[in-house]
Every structure is written in C-alpha cells, then in structure tokens.
Amino acid sequence: MESLQFLFQGLAIALQPTNLFFAFFGCLIGTLVGVLPGIGPISGVALLIPVTATLTSGLPPEQAATSSIILLAGVYYGAMYGGSTTAILINTPGENSSVCTTLDGYQMAKQGRAGPALAICAIASFVAGLVACIGLVFMAVPLAEFALKFSPAGQFSLMILGLCALSSLAGKSQVKAFIMTIVGLILATVGVDPISGVARLTFGFSELYSGIEFLTLAVGMFALGEVFKTILTNDYAKGEAIKVGRVMPTKQDLKDSTVPILRGSLLGFFQGLVPGCGATLSSFMVYTVEKKLSKNRANFGKGAIEGVAAPEAANNGAAGGAMIPLLTLGIPGTGTTAVLMGALIMFNVTPGPLLFQDHPQIAWGLIASMIVGNVMLLVLNLPLVKVFAKVIETPPKYLIPGIVAISVFGVYAVQVSVFNLLLMIGSGLAAYYLAKNDYPIAPVVLSLILGPMIENNLRRAMNLYNGDYTMFVKDPVSLAFLVIAALWILVPAVMKFRGKKVVVEEA
C-alpha cells in the first residue's frame, strides 16, 4: 500500500505539463533513434544529455533533474520500441536487441504482413513496459531498504560485482572487456585527489583537475564513434524498405501472440534485474525458449508472429527491469543505464538506496513517467507506424551532420570548453578503432562512473576497519558479492574453455 501511495504521488509529478512535454519529447526522439539504424539507445541518450541540460537550465535543481531524467528515460525505452521498425522492413536491426526480430519479422514483411508485425511489436513493448513498471513499483522500496543495511565493504563489493557482471558479458573477448574496464578505472582517477589534494594523471592540463567529464566521453565514444564508423566503413542501411500496408493484426495474430508476449515480458523483466544480461541477451534467450515451447516451432524463422512478439516483449521487459538495480543499488546493468546514471550524477543525484529517501520526487516521478511514457509510445507507434517507417529513408548526408552538430553544440554549451570538444573528438576516434578491434566501449563508461564511488567506499572501509583488508571477506554481505563476482567471471571462461558458445552483447 505504501508503494501505491508513492506511485500516486509520482503520477502527480509525471502528469505536470512540463514533465508530460519532456516525456513525450523523449518518447518521440527515442522512437526515431530506434528507427535509425546504427544510433541505438546508448548513443541516443548520450546525445540528448546536453540538450536536456540546456532545456532545463532555468528550472529549480530538483525539478530540472526530474524533467531531465524523465526525458532521457523516454529516449531509452522509446528506442527499444523503435528498433523493430528497420528490423522488420529492411532486415537491419535499429539496435542490438532487435536482432532476433529480424528472423521472423522480415519474413512476415516479405509475405505482405509488415503492418501486423509492427503492430504486434508495439503491443508487446507496451505490455512488457507495464509489467516492468509494476515490478519496479513493488520491488524498489524493499530492495532499497535492504541495501541501506550494507556496510562500506558491502557497497564496495556490490560495485565490484556490477563491474564484473557487465564486463564479463560485454564484447567477444572477456580479456578485452576487462582491459577496457581497467582503462575506465584509470580514467576515473584523473583529477585532484579529494582527500590529499594531489593532482593525478593531469599531465599539466588545468582542464583535467576536475577530472574527465562523463558527458564529454559518453557523447564522444557513443555518438561520434558511430558517426566515424558510418563514414569510414560506408556502413549505411542497405536495401529498399518494404511497404507497410494494413497495420492492425487479426484476431488470430493476437491469439497466437498473447502467451508469448506475457511469457517474454516476465522472463525479460527478471533477466533485466541481473546486471550484465541486458536486452539483447534477454531477447535471444526468450526467442530460444519460445521456439522450444511453441506448437508452431516449424514456422519459426519463416514468419511466425510468436517469433516477433516474444523477443520484443523480452527486450522491453529487460529494459524496465534494468532500472531496478540502477535506482535501488546504484548499479547500472547495461551501457544505457550506465549513461543514465551518469546523467543523474551530473544533476548531483546519486542513484542507490538513499535515492528514495533523499530525492523521492525524482525516483517516483521517473517510475510514474514510465507508465505514462508507455501509453504515449503505444499511441505514437500504432497510428504513426507508416510515418516512422519513412524515417528510414533519411539520407546520411543530412543525418550525420545533424548528429555531429548536436554533439558539438551540446557539449560546448554545457562545458564551454574547447579542450572538452577536442577530448570528445579524440574519444570518438578512439571508440571507432577500439570497436573495430572488438574492444567494447560500455565497460569504459561504466568504470568511469563507478570508479570514484568504488574508491570512496574502499577508503571508508579502510578507515572503519583500520586498514584490515580481511574485513572484505569477513563481512557476509561483502563476501557474497565477491563470490558472485568471481563466479560471473569464471563460469563464462570455463564454458568457453569447454567449447560451449557464450552469447554476449556490448550494451
């Protein structure tokens, strides 16, 4: 009952005209981001951070943070909605988690059933979003209250678990993923030590005394990194989009999709709770489960509507589920939630157990806005699906300069620093060459965000325990997190050593 009372308070915040506008704007931009191949939710959220900072500059701090995170969250789950459009129409997933949708969605489109496929995607995303919101409402407060009981050693080990979880499932090589994690932790130490006042790794540049700005690195590595990849590899969407035609699904389509949508929503949500799983892994696993359980398994890969409904429900359920460890524990389980966490920290709001005590307006306003946003996305996607399909035809000669302009003007408007612009460009080039050689980018950003928090909790623990490192294994909560972190690293390594294929994702 207490959670429902908080939810109603959050709805009062989410339904304020300003926040409704930001939710709508975020959902609209997110859908467009999902529709455009190659951008994806991480790049979209990173690109919109400076825009939100500019739009909310005249608002009180608490209201600015609330409106900004509502907009960015709208971009996040809007992109999850929109990613299926290109997957179905031109066999090119708008973002990673829509890869499974291409298997049956494109086949449906070739059979003249692109409209019903897109409509089922929208319905599946809506149902999964509501399931995730309900889970978030009832699980957030108990989990946050439990996390408040953690000692500094437990909090340190929890963050180590978050790093290991995402790093062990990011990229094709576990070794390369951990190299990038270490690079991110090194970058997190740049600046003036908060206790001793000693400058660390600044190399005489006064601009680095305050550390490497998260916004600069995120926009550079995700947004400009994709731009450089597109330009240097000529990686444009190929092929001609199939006509959408009739949109609404038949009664038989709805009957065939109902159980897969519910099953995919629940499985995706619970997988999203686990840091490192992410929407891509969830969609693959749910597709596999649905194929084994379906009475129509012979039609999978040939245009089965269940093969469209289940993974789309799973990736949206996982996206909502990933918000729970972010908000309650301060542990981003995916690259996108890591960027969202960085955005919150920019507004002096630290996600974690104290978020619901110190900033209830932000926490519950965000949760309520997810419900409002899902309704908006359903209203946007069903009637306007043919309009969004036209976005695929946007020429790269207009799209790429637009992304570059938003990146440059956005970062400069927030930081007013030429040095940060050069750092953004350099990080974009670095991201392109790293990704080209299969070095994942998400662990760098996650480490940059969690690095200062890990260092802070390590120092608190050392002061509390008089330098006794054994307390990290004597504390039962800390020990449990460290054991889980070790297993998260060792199990995929052992499976790979034994010759089993491990499904991985980058974001």
C-alpha positions as CSV (number, residue, x, y, z in Angstrom):
1,M,0.0,0.0,0.0
2,E,2.8,2.4,0.8
3,S,4.3,1.8,-2.7
4,L,1.0,2.6,-4.3
5,Q,0.8,5.9,-2.3
6,F,4.2,6.8,-3.5
7,L,3.2,5.9,-7.1
8,F,0.2,8.2,-6.9
9,Q,2.5,11.0,-5.7
10,G,4.8,10.2,-8.6
11,L,1.9,10.3,-11.1
12,A,1.1,13.8,-9.8
13,I,4.6,14.8,-10.7
14,A,4.7,12.9,-14.1
15,L,1.4,14.5,-15.2
16,Q,2.6,18.0,-14.7
17,P,2.5,19.8,-18.1
18,T,6.3,20.3,-18.1
19,N,7.1,16.7,-17.4
20,L,4.4,15.5,-19.8
21,F,6.1,17.5,-22.5
22,F,9.6,16.1,-21.6
23,A,8.2,12.5,-21.6
24,F,6.5,13.0,-25.0
25,F,9.6,14.6,-26.4
26,G,11.8,11.8,-25.1
27,C,9.5,9.1,-26.4
28,L,9.3,10.7,-29.8
29,I,13.1,11.2,-30.1
30,G,13.7,7.7,-28.7
31,T,11.4,6.1,-31.3
32,L,13.3,8.0,-34.1
33,V,16.6,6.9,-32.6
34,G,15.4,3.3,-32.6
35,V,14.2,3.6,-36.2
36,L,17.5,5.0,-37.5
37,P,20.0,2.1,-37.8
38,G,23.3,2.4,-36.1
39,I,22.4,5.0,-33.4
40,G,20.9,2.9,-30.7
41,P,19.7,3.8,-27.2
42,I,23.1,4.4,-25.7
43,S,24.1,6.9,-28.4
44,G,20.7,8.5,-28.3
45,V,20.7,9.0,-24.5
46,A,24.3,10.3,-24.5
47,L,23.5,12.7,-27.4
48,L,20.4,14.1,-25.6
49,I,22.1,14.7,-22.2
50,P,23.5,18.2,-23.2
51,V,20.1,19.0,-24.8
52,T,18.3,18.2,-21.6
53,A,20.8,20.3,-19.6
54,T,20.0,23.2,-21.9
55,L,16.3,22.8,-21.8
56,T,16.1,22.6,-18.0
57,S,18.7,25.3,-17.3
58,G,16.0,27.7,-16.0
59,L,14.3,25.3,-13.7
60,P,14.9,24.7,-9.9
61,P,17.6,22.0,-9.4
62,E,15.2,19.2,-8.2
63,Q,12.7,19.9,-11.0
64,A,15.5,20.1,-13.6
65,A,16.8,16.7,-12.6
66,T,13.3,15.2,-12.6
67,S,12.4,16.5,-16.0
68,S,15.8,15.6,-17.5
69,I,15.8,12.0,-16.3
70,I,12.1,11.6,-17.5
71,L,13.2,12.8,-20.9
72,L,16.3,10.5,-21.1
73,A,14.3,7.5,-19.8
74,G,11.8,8.2,-22.6
75,V,14.6,8.1,-25.1
76,Y,15.7,4.8,-23.6
77,Y,12.5,2.8,-23.8
78,G,11.4,4.7,-26.9
79,A,14.5,3.4,-28.7
80,M,13.5,-0.1,-27.6
81,Y,10.1,0.4,-29.3
82,G,11.5,1.9,-32.5
83,G,14.4,-0.6,-33.1
84,S,12.0,-3.2,-34.6
85,T,10.9,-1.0,-37.5
86,T,14.1,-1.4,-39.6
87,A,14.5,-5.0,-38.4
88,I,11.1,-5.8,-40.0
89,L,11.2,-3.5,-43.0
90,I,14.8,-3.8,-44.3
91,N,16.2,-6.7,-42.2
92,T,18.5,-4.2,-40.4
93,P,18.0,-4.0,-36.6
94,G,17.8,-0.4,-35.4
95,E,19.7,-1.5,-32.2
96,N,21.2,-4.7,-30.9
97,S,18.2,-6.1,-29.0
98,S,16.2,-6.1,-32.2
99,V,18.4,-8.7,-33.9
100,C,16.0,-11.5,-33.0
101,T,13.1,-9.6,-34.5
102,T,14.7,-9.8,-38.0
103,L,14.5,-13.6,-38.0
104,D,10.7,-13.7,-38.3
105,G,9.7,-10.0,-38.7
106,Y,11.4,-9.6,-42.1
107,Q,9.9,-12.8,-43.3
108,M,6.5,-11.5,-42.4
109,A,7.2,-8.3,-44.2
110,K,8.1,-10.2,-47.4
111,Q,4.8,-12.1,-47.1
112,G,3.0,-8.7,-47.1
113,R,2.4,-8.7,-43.3
114,A,4.7,-5.9,-42.3
115,G,1.9,-3.9,-40.7
116,P,0.7,-6.7,-38.3
117,A,4.3,-7.4,-37.4
118,L,5.0,-3.8,-36.5
119,A,1.7,-3.5,-34.6
120,I,2.4,-6.7,-32.5
121,C,5.9,-5.2,-31.7
122,A,4.2,-2.1,-30.3
123,I,1.6,-4.1,-28.3
124,A,4.3,-6.4,-27.0
125,S,6.5,-3.5,-26.0
126,F,3.6,-1.8,-24.2
127,V,2.6,-4.9,-22.2
128,A,6.3,-5.6,-21.3
129,G,6.7,-1.9,-20.2
130,L,3.7,-2.2,-17.9
131,V,4.9,-5.4,-16.4
132,A,8.3,-3.8,-15.7
133,C,6.7,-0.7,-14.2
134,I,4.5,-2.9,-11.9
135,G,7.6,-4.8,-10.8
136,L,9.5,-1.6,-10.2
137,V,6.8,-0.2,-8.1
138,F,6.6,-3.1,-5.7
139,M,10.3,-4.1,-5.6
140,A,12.1,-0.7,-5.5
141,V,11.4,0.3,-1.9
142,P,12.0,-3.1,-0.2
143,L,15.3,-3.5,-2.2
144,A,16.4,0.0,-1.3
145,E,15.7,-0.5,2.4
146,F,17.7,-3.8,2.3
147,A,20.6,-2.1,0.5
148,L,20.7,0.6,3.2
149,K,21.9,-2.1,5.6
150,F,25.1,-2.7,3.6
151,S,28.4,-1.7,5.2
152,P,31.0,0.2,3.2
153,A,32.7,-3.1,2.5
154,G,29.4,-4.5,1.2
155,Q,28.8,-1.4,-1.0
156,F,32.4,-1.7,-2.4
157,S,31.9,-5.3,-3.2
158,L,28.5,-4.6,-4.8
159,M,30.0,-2.1,-7.2
160,I,32.8,-4.6,-8.0
161,L,30.0,-7.1,-8.8
162,G,28.4,-4.6,-11.1
163,L,31.7,-4.0,-13.0
164,C,32.4,-7.8,-13.3
165,A,28.8,-8.5,-14.4
166,L,28.8,-6.0,-17.3
167,S,32.4,-6.6,-18.3
168,S,32.2,-10.4,-18.4
169,L,29.3,-10.2,-20.8
170,A,30.5,-7.2,-22.9
171,G,32.2,-7.9,-26.2
172,K,33.5,-11.0,-27.9
173,S,36.6,-11.3,-25.7
174,Q,36.4,-11.4,-21.9
175,V,40.1,-10.3,-21.7
176,K,39.4,-7.3,-23.9
177,A,36.4,-6.4,-21.9
178,F,38.4,-6.3,-18.7
179,I,41.1,-4.3,-20.3
180,M,38.5,-1.7,-21.1
181,T,37.2,-1.8,-17.6
182,I,40.7,-1.1,-16.2
183,V,41.1,1.7,-18.7
184,G,37.9,3.2,-17.4
185,L,39.0,2.9,-13.8
186,I,42.3,4.6,-14.7
187,L,40.4,7.5,-16.4
188,A,38.2,7.8,-13.2
189,T,41.4,8.6,-11.2
190,V,42.2,11.6,-13.3
191,G,42.0,14.9,-11.4
192,V,42.7,16.2,-7.9
193,D,42.5,13.6,-5.2
194,P,39.6,14.6,-3.0
195,I,41.4,13.8,0.3
196,S,45.1,14.6,-0.3
197,G,44.6,17.3,-2.9
198,V,47.3,15.8,-5.1
199,A,46.8,16.1,-8.9
200,R,46.6,12.7,-10.5
201,L,47.3,12.0,-14.2
202,T,46.6,15.6,-15.3
203,F,49.9,16.0,-17.2
204,G,49.9,19.7,-16.5
205,F,46.5,20.4,-18.1
206,S,44.4,22.5,-15.7
207,E,41.3,21.4,-17.5
208,L,41.8,17.9,-16.1
209,Y,42.0,19.0,-12.5
210,S,38.2,18.4,-12.1
211,G,38.5,15.0,-13.8
212,I,37.4,13.7,-17.2
213,E,33.8,14.8,-17.7
214,F,31.4,11.9,-18.2
215,L,29.3,13.8,-20.7
216,T,32.2,14.5,-23.0
217,L,33.4,10.9,-23.0
218,A,29.9,9.5,-23.4
219,V,28.9,11.7,-26.4
220,G,32.3,11.2,-28.0
221,M,32.5,7.4,-27.6
222,F,28.9,6.6,-28.4
223,A,27.6,9.3,-30.7
224,L,30.7,10.4,-32.6
225,G,32.1,6.8,-32.5
226,E,29.1,5.7,-34.5
227,V,29.5,8.6,-36.9
228,F,33.1,7.8,-37.6
229,K,32.2,4.1,-38.1
230,T,29.5,5.1,-40.6
231,I,31.7,7.4,-42.5
232,L,34.9,5.3,-42.6
233,T,33.2,2.0,-43.3
234,N,30.3,3.3,-45.5
235,D,28.1,1.5,-43.1
236,Y,24.7,2.8,-44.3
237,A,21.4,0.9,-44.2
238,K,21.2,-1.1,-47.4
239,G,18.1,-2.2,-49.3
240,E,14.7,-0.7,-50.0
241,A,12.1,-0.6,-47.3
242,I,9.1,-2.9,-47.8
243,K,5.7,-1.2,-47.8
244,V,3.8,-1.4,-44.5
245,G,0.2,-1.8,-45.8
246,R,-2.5,-2.9,-43.4
247,V,-1.4,-2.2,-39.8
248,M,-3.8,-3.9,-37.3
249,P,-3.3,-7.6,-36.6
250,T,-6.0,-10.1,-37.0
251,K,-7.7,-11.9,-34.1
252,Q,-5.6,-15.0,-34.8
253,D,-2.5,-12.9,-34.6
254,L,-3.5,-11.6,-31.2
255,K,-4.4,-15.1,-30.0
256,D,-1.1,-16.5,-31.2
257,S,0.9,-13.6,-29.6
258,T,-0.8,-13.3,-26.2
259,V,1.1,-16.1,-24.3
260,P,4.5,-15.3,-25.9
261,I,4.1,-11.6,-25.0
262,L,3.3,-12.4,-21.4
263,R,6.0,-15.0,-21.1
264,G,8.6,-12.8,-22.8
265,S,7.6,-9.8,-20.6
266,L,8.1,-11.8,-17.4
267,L,11.3,-13.6,-18.4
268,G,12.8,-10.4,-19.9
269,F,12.0,-8.4,-16.7
270,F,13.6,-10.9,-14.4
271,Q,16.6,-11.2,-16.7
272,G,16.9,-7.4,-16.7
273,L,17.2,-7.5,-12.9
274,V,20.6,-9.2,-13.3
275,P,23.4,-6.8,-14.1
276,G,25.1,-7.6,-17.3
277,C,22.3,-9.5,-19.0
278,G,20.7,-6.6,-20.9
279,A,18.0,-6.6,-23.5
280,T,20.0,-8.3,-26.3
281,L,20.8,-11.4,-24.2
282,S,17.2,-11.5,-22.9
283,S,15.7,-11.4,-26.4
284,F,17.9,-14.2,-27.6
285,M,17.1,-16.4,-24.6
286,V,13.4,-15.8,-24.8
287,Y,13.3,-16.4,-28.5
288,T,15.0,-19.8,-27.9
289,V,12.6,-20.6,-25.1
290,E,9.6,-19.7,-27.2
291,K,10.8,-21.8,-30.1
292,K,11.1,-24.8,-27.9
293,L,7.7,-24.3,-26.2
294,S,5.7,-23.3,-29.3
295,K,3.3,-25.7,-31.1
296,N,4.3,-23.8,-34.2
297,R,8.0,-24.2,-33.9
298,A,8.4,-25.4,-37.5
299,N,7.3,-21.9,-38.7
300,F,10.0,-20.1,-36.6
301,G,12.4,-18.3,-39.0
302,K,9.7,-18.3,-41.7
303,G,7.4,-15.6,-40.4
304,A,6.0,-16.8,-37.1
305,I,4.4,-14.0,-35.3
306,E,5.4,-15.5,-32.0
307,G,9.0,-15.1,-33.0
308,V,8.3,-11.3,-33.3
309,A,6.2,-10.9,-30.2
310,A,8.3,-12.8,-27.7
311,P,11.8,-11.1,-28.2
312,E,10.2,-7.6,-28.5
313,A,8.4,-8.2,-25.2
314,A,11.6,-9.5,-23.7
315,N,13.9,-6.6,-24.7
316,N,11.4,-4.1,-23.3
317,G,10.8,-6.0,-20.1
318,A,14.6,-6.3,-19.6
319,A,15.0,-2.5,-20.2
320,G,12.5,-1.8,-17.4
321,G,14.0,-4.5,-15.2
322,A,17.4,-2.9,-15.6
323,M,16.1,0.3,-13.9
324,I,15.7,-1.5,-10.6
325,P,19.4,-2.2,-9.8
326,L,20.2,1.3,-11.1
327,L,17.7,3.1,-8.9
328,T,17.9,1.0,-5.8
329,L,21.5,-0.2,-5.7
330,G,23.3,2.4,-7.9
331,I,24.5,-0.5,-10.1
332,P,23.9,0.1,-13.9
333,G,23.5,-3.3,-15.5
334,T,23.8,-2.1,-19.1
335,G,25.6,0.5,-21.1
336,T,22.4,2.6,-21.4
337,T,21.6,2.6,-17.7
338,A,25.3,3.5,-17.1
339,V,24.8,6.6,-19.2
340,L,21.5,7.3,-17.3
341,M,23.4,7.0,-14.1
342,G,26.0,9.5,-15.3
343,A,23.2,11.9,-16.2
344,L,21.8,11.7,-12.7
345,I,25.2,12.3,-11.1
346,M,25.5,15.4,-13.4
347,F,22.5,16.8,-11.6
348,N,24.0,16.0,-8.2
349,V,21.7,13.0,-7.7
350,T,23.3,9.7,-6.8
351,P,21.3,6.6,-7.6
352,G,21.2,4.0,-4.8
353,P,19.5,3.1,-1.6
354,L,19.2,6.8,-0.5
355,L,17.6,7.9,-3.7
356,F,14.1,7.1,-2.5
357,Q,14.7,9.0,0.8
358,D,16.7,12.0,-0.4
359,H,15.0,12.5,-3.8
360,P,11.6,10.8,-3.8
361,Q,10.3,13.4,-6.3
362,I,12.9,12.2,-8.9
363,A,12.6,8.5,-8.1
364,W,8.8,8.2,-8.1
365,G,8.3,10.8,-10.8
366,L,10.6,8.7,-13.1
367,I,8.7,5.5,-12.2
368,A,5.3,7.0,-12.9
369,S,6.6,8.6,-16.1
370,M,7.5,5.2,-17.4
371,I,3.8,4.2,-17.2
372,V,2.8,7.5,-18.8
373,G,5.5,7.1,-21.4
374,N,4.4,3.5,-22.3
375,V,0.9,4.8,-23.0
376,M,2.4,7.6,-25.2
377,L,4.5,5.2,-27.1
378,L,1.6,2.9,-27.9
379,V,-0.4,5.9,-29.1
380,L,2.5,7.1,-31.2
381,N,3.5,3.7,-32.6
382,L,0.2,2.3,-33.7
383,P,-1.2,5.2,-35.7
384,L,2.1,6.6,-36.9
385,V,3.9,3.5,-37.8
386,K,3.9,4.4,-41.5
387,V,5.3,7.8,-40.7
388,F,8.2,6.3,-38.7
389,A,8.8,3.9,-41.5
390,K,9.6,6.9,-43.7
391,V,12.4,8.0,-41.4
392,I,14.4,5.0,-42.6
393,E,14.8,6.9,-45.9
394,T,16.6,9.9,-44.3
395,P,19.8,10.4,-46.4
396,P,23.0,10.0,-44.4
397,K,24.2,13.3,-45.8
398,Y,21.6,15.0,-43.6
399,L,21.7,12.6,-40.7
400,I,25.4,12.5,-40.0
401,P,26.0,16.3,-40.0
402,G,23.0,16.7,-37.7
403,I,24.4,14.3,-35.1
404,V,27.8,16.0,-35.3
405,A,26.2,19.4,-34.8
406,I,24.2,18.3,-31.8
407,S,27.2,16.7,-30.3
408,V,29.5,19.7,-30.7
409,F,27.0,22.4,-29.7
410,G,25.6,20.3,-26.8
411,V,28.9,19.6,-25.2
412,Y,30.2,23.1,-25.7
413,A,27.0,24.7,-24.3
414,V,27.3,22.6,-21.1
415,Q,31.1,22.8,-20.6
416,V,32.1,26.0,-22.6
417,S,35.5,24.4,-23.2
418,V,37.4,23.9,-26.4
419,F,39.5,21.3,-24.6
420,N,36.4,19.2,-23.9
421,L,35.5,19.4,-27.6
422,L,38.9,18.1,-28.6
423,L,38.6,15.4,-26.0
424,M,35.2,14.5,-27.4
425,I,36.6,14.1,-30.9
426,G,39.6,12.2,-29.7
427,S,37.4,9.8,-27.7
428,G,35.1,9.3,-30.7
429,L,38.1,8.3,-32.9
430,A,39.4,6.0,-30.1
431,A,36.0,4.4,-29.8
432,Y,35.9,3.7,-33.6
433,Y,39.3,2.0,-33.6
434,L,38.6,0.1,-30.3
435,A,35.2,-1.2,-31.6
436,K,36.9,-2.1,-34.9
437,N,39.2,-4.4,-32.9
438,D,36.4,-5.8,-30.8
439,Y,37.2,-3.8,-27.6
440,P,33.8,-3.0,-26.0
441,I,33.0,0.6,-25.1
442,A,30.4,0.2,-22.4
443,P,32.8,-1.0,-19.7
444,V,34.8,2.2,-20.1
445,V,31.8,4.4,-19.3
446,L,30.6,2.2,-16.5
447,S,34.1,2.2,-14.9
448,L,34.3,6.0,-15.3
449,I,31.0,6.4,-13.4
450,L,31.6,3.7,-10.7
451,G,35.3,4.4,-10.2
452,P,35.0,7.4,-7.8
453,M,32.3,5.5,-5.8
454,I,34.4,2.4,-5.6
455,E,37.4,4.5,-4.4
456,N,35.2,6.3,-1.8
457,N,33.8,3.2,-0.3
458,L,37.2,1.5,-0.3
459,R,38.6,4.4,1.7
460,R,35.6,4.4,4.1
461,A,36.0,0.7,4.7
462,M,39.7,1.1,5.3
463,N,39.2,3.9,7.8
464,L,36.4,2.0,9.5
465,Y,38.4,-1.3,9.8
466,N,41.8,0.4,10.5
467,G,43.3,-0.9,7.3
468,D,42.2,-4.5,7.8
469,Y,41.6,-5.9,4.3
470,T,40.3,-9.2,5.7
471,M,37.0,-7.4,6.6
472,F,36.0,-7.6,2.9
473,V,35.7,-11.4,3.3
474,K,34.6,-11.4,7.0
475,D,31.6,-9.3,6.2
476,P,29.0,-11.8,5.0
477,V,27.3,-9.5,2.5
478,S,30.6,-8.4,1.1
479,L,31.8,-11.9,0.8
480,A,28.6,-13.0,-1.0
481,F,29.0,-10.2,-3.6
482,L,32.7,-11.0,-4.2
483,V,31.9,-14.7,-4.6
484,I,29.1,-13.9,-7.1
485,A,31.5,-11.5,-9.0
486,A,34.2,-14.3,-9.2
487,L,31.6,-16.8,-10.5
488,W,30.4,-14.3,-13.1
489,I,33.9,-14.1,-14.5
490,L,34.9,-17.8,-14.1
491,V,31.7,-19.5,-15.4
492,P,31.8,-18.0,-18.9
493,A,35.6,-18.6,-19.0
494,V,35.1,-22.3,-18.1
495,M,32.2,-22.7,-20.6
496,K,34.4,-21.2,-23.3
497,F,37.3,-23.4,-22.3
498,R,35.0,-26.5,-22.6
499,G,34.0,-25.4,-26.1
500,K,30.5,-24.0,-25.4
501,K,29.3,-20.9,-27.1
502,V,28.5,-18.0,-24.8
503,V,26.1,-15.3,-26.1
504,V,27.4,-11.9,-25.4
505,E,26.4,-8.2,-26.0
506,E,28.1,-4.9,-26.0
507,A,25.5,-2.7,-24.4
